[in-house]
């Protein structure tokens, strides 16, 4: 395993920490949806600049307009993750508990989604992990 394998993991971890800290700070401020407008302006500008600098040469607008419908669902999903996370913090969840609970539940859903939609095999170890995760969620929440 080399740098090209691990640098995206590092980027996601570093960005994930920044995301959680920022979301908690935004939740304590004024209107969280107004903050998300600024968030998405910055995210759009950042994405546009990175694409402009690194995207394929040629007709960039044509590339942008040839997106798959899944890109629309991805955008909606990101927006609702942001909104949900901010309101989780506004509701009083702690950073460590909310992150563990939401990501464990997402993981459980993705294991089942992979098995049902993509015919991915569910091993006994993974099934045991689902049970352990559920028990862990119960321990954290109650």
C-alpha positions as CSV (number, residue, x, y, z in Angstrom):
1,X,0.0,0.0,0.0
2,X,1.4,3.3,-1.0
3,X,0.7,7.1,-0.8
4,X,-2.0,7.0,-3.5
5,X,-3.9,4.4,-1.5
6,X,-3.8,6.3,1.8
7,X,-3.9,10.0,1.0
8,X,-7.6,10.0,0.4
9,X,-8.2,8.4,3.8
10,X,-6.1,11.1,5.4
11,X,-8.0,13.8,3.6
12,X,-11.4,12.4,4.6
13,X,-10.3,12.0,8.3
14,X,-8.8,15.5,8.5
15,X,-11.9,17.0,6.7
16,X,-14.2,14.9,8.8
17,X,-12.8,16.4,12.0
18,X,-13.0,19.9,10.6
19,X,-16.5,19.2,9.5
20,X,-17.7,18.0,12.9
21,X,-16.0,20.8,14.8
22,X,-17.4,23.4,12.4
23,X,-20.9,21.9,12.4
24,X,-20.9,22.1,16.2
25,X,-19.8,25.7,16.1
26,X,-22.4,26.6,13.5
27,X,-25.1,24.9,15.6
28,X,-24.4,27.4,18.5
29,X,-24.8,30.4,16.3
30,X,-27.7,32.2,14.6
31,X,-29.7,30.6,11.8
32,X,-28.0,27.4,10.8
33,X,-29.6,27.4,7.4
34,X,-28.1,30.8,6.6
35,X,-24.7,29.3,7.6
36,X,-25.3,26.5,5.2
37,X,-25.8,29.0,2.3
38,X,-22.3,30.3,3.0
39,X,-21.0,26.7,3.4
40,X,-22.3,25.7,0.0
41,X,-21.1,28.8,-1.7
42,X,-17.6,28.0,-0.4
43,X,-18.0,24.3,-1.3
44,X,-19.2,25.2,-4.8
45,X,-16.4,27.7,-5.4
46,X,-13.8,25.2,-4.1
47,X,-15.1,22.4,-6.3
48,X,-15.3,24.7,-9.3
49,X,-11.7,25.9,-8.8
50,X,-10.3,22.3,-8.3
51,X,-12.2,21.1,-11.4
52,X,-11.0,24.1,-13.4
53,X,-7.4,23.4,-12.4
54,X,-7.4,19.6,-12.7
55,X,-10.3,18.6,-14.8
56,X,-10.1,17.2,-18.3
57,X,-9.0,19.6,-21.0
58,X,-11.6,20.7,-23.5
59,X,-15.2,21.3,-23.1
60,X,-15.6,21.5,-19.3
61,X,-19.2,22.8,-19.5
62,X,-20.2,19.8,-21.5
63,X,-18.6,17.5,-18.9
64,X,-20.5,19.3,-16.1
65,X,-23.8,19.0,-18.0
66,X,-23.3,15.2,-18.7
67,X,-23.7,14.3,-15.0
68,X,-25.5,11.2,-13.9
69,X,-28.8,11.5,-12.0
70,X,-27.0,10.1,-8.9
71,X,-25.2,13.4,-8.7
72,X,-28.5,15.1,-7.9
73,X,-29.2,12.5,-5.1
74,X,-25.7,13.0,-3.8
75,X,-26.2,16.8,-3.6
76,X,-29.5,16.3,-1.7
77,X,-27.9,13.8,0.6
78,X,-25.0,16.1,1.4
79,X,-27.4,19.0,2.1
80,X,-29.5,16.8,4.4
81,X,-26.5,15.4,6.2
82,X,-25.4,19.0,6.9
83,X,-28.8,20.1,8.1
84,X,-29.2,16.9,10.2
85,X,-25.8,17.3,11.8
86,X,-26.3,20.9,12.8
87,X,-29.7,20.1,14.3
88,X,-28.3,17.1,16.1
89,X,-25.9,19.5,17.9
90,X,-28.7,22.1,18.4
91,X,-30.7,19.3,20.1
92,X,-27.8,18.8,22.6
93,X,-26.0,15.8,21.4
94,X,-22.3,15.6,22.2
95,X,-19.8,15.4,19.3
96,X,-18.4,12.0,20.2
97,X,-21.8,10.3,20.8
98,X,-23.6,11.8,17.8
99,X,-20.8,10.8,15.5
100,X,-20.5,7.3,16.7
101,X,-24.3,6.7,16.7
102,X,-24.9,8.2,13.3
103,X,-21.9,6.5,11.6
104,X,-22.7,3.1,13.2
105,X,-26.3,3.4,12.0
106,X,-25.1,4.4,8.5
107,X,-22.7,1.5,8.5
108,X,-25.4,-0.9,9.4
109,X,-27.7,0.5,6.7
110,X,-24.9,0.2,4.1
111,X,-24.1,-3.4,5.0
112,X,-27.8,-4.2,4.4
113,X,-28.0,-2.0,1.3
114,X,-24.9,-3.7,-0.1
115,X,-26.3,-7.1,0.5
116,X,-29.8,-6.4,-0.9
117,X,-29.0,-4.0,-3.8
118,X,-25.6,-5.1,-4.9
119,X,-25.6,-8.8,-3.8
120,X,-22.6,-8.3,-1.6
121,X,-22.0,-11.2,0.7
122,X,-22.7,-10.7,4.4
123,X,-20.2,-12.9,6.4
124,X,-20.8,-14.2,9.9
125,X,-18.2,-11.8,11.2
126,X,-20.1,-8.9,9.6
127,X,-23.3,-10.1,11.1
128,X,-21.7,-10.3,14.5
129,X,-20.4,-6.8,13.9
130,X,-23.9,-5.6,13.3
131,X,-25.0,-7.1,16.6
132,X,-22.1,-5.6,18.5
133,X,-22.6,-2.2,16.8
134,X,-26.3,-2.2,17.8
135,X,-25.4,-3.1,21.4
136,X,-22.8,-0.3,21.4
137,X,-25.3,2.2,20.1
138,X,-27.6,1.2,22.9
139,X,-24.8,1.6,25.5
140,X,-24.0,5.0,24.2
141,X,-27.5,6.3,23.9
142,X,-29.0,4.9,27.1
